[in-house]
């Protein structure tokens, strides 16, 4: 009986799990030296069709939550407190389908 309850609990956790992506980029006015180096390297390799390149960070986050607005609000707080330097970076949160 205990094994059945554990399995049901695990199934409920999977049902309540939301998946999000967070994309962090430098603000438009902030210089991106790393992006410039990658862009210049691509040009040196003969790839001249790219007109601009900026580098950023990407996170995939699973949240044990069934309320999407509440989960996004919490992720917004996580971004502002830890993942993003709000002085020089912007971020976007997207829900991912399973």
C-alpha positions in Angstrom: 0.0 0.0 0.0 2.8 2.4 0.9 4.5 1.7 -2.5 1.2 2.7 -4.3 1.0 6.0 -2.3 4.6 6.8 -3.2 3.9 6.2 -6.9 0.7 8.3 -6.8 2.7 11.1 -5.1 5.4 10.9 -7.8 2.7 11.1 -10.5 1.3 14.2 -8.8 4.7 15.8 -8.7 5.1 15.3 -12.4 1.6 16.7 -13.1 2.4 19.8 -11.1 5.8 20.4 -12.7 6.1 23.4 -15.0 9.1 24.0 -17.2 10.4 27.5 -18.1 13.2 29.0 -20.0 14.9 32.2 -19.0 16.9 34.1 -21.6 19.3 36.7 -20.2 20.8 39.3 -22.6 22.9 42.4 -22.2 20.8 45.6 -22.6 21.0 47.2 -26.0 23.2 50.1 -24.9 25.8 47.8 -23.1 28.9 46.8 -25.1 29.2 43.0 -25.7 32.9 42.3 -26.3 32.5 38.6 -26.2 29.7 38.8 -28.9 32.0 41.0 -31.0 34.8 38.4 -30.8 32.5 35.6 -31.9 31.1 37.8 -34.7 34.6 38.7 -35.9 35.7 35.1 -35.7 32.7 34.0 -37.9 33.7 36.7 -40.4 37.2 35.5 -40.4 35.9 32.0 -41.2 34.1 33.4 -44.3 30.6 33.7 -42.8 29.7 37.2 -43.7 26.0 37.1 -43.7 25.6 37.7 -40.0 25.1 41.4 -39.4 25.1 41.4 -35.6 25.7 39.0 -32.8 25.2 39.3 -29.0 25.9 36.7 -26.4 23.7 35.9 -23.5 22.8 33.2 -20.9 20.1 30.6 -21.1 18.5 28.7 -18.2 15.9 25.9 -18.2 14.1 25.7 -14.9 11.6 23.0 -13.7 9.2 24.4 -11.0 7.0 22.2 -8.8 4.0 24.4 -9.2 0.6 24.1 -11.0 -0.2 27.8 -11.0 1.6 29.4 -14.0 1.2 33.1 -13.0 2.5 32.3 -9.5 5.4 30.3 -10.9 6.4 33.1 -13.2 6.2 35.6 -10.4 8.6 33.5 -8.3 11.0 33.0 -11.3 10.9 36.8 -11.8 12.1 37.2 -8.3 14.8 34.5 -8.7 16.0 36.3 -11.8 16.2 39.7 -10.1 17.9 38.3 -7.0 20.4 36.0 -8.6 20.4 35.2 -12.3 20.4 38.7 -13.8 22.5 41.8 -13.2 19.6 44.3 -13.5 22.0 47.2 -14.2 23.3 45.8 -17.5 21.0 42.8 -18.4 17.5 42.1 -19.5 15.6 38.8 -19.2 12.6 37.0 -20.6 10.7 34.1 -19.1 9.0 31.6 -21.4 6.9 28.5 -20.5 8.2 25.4 -22.2 5.8 22.6 -23.3 6.7 19.2 -22.0 
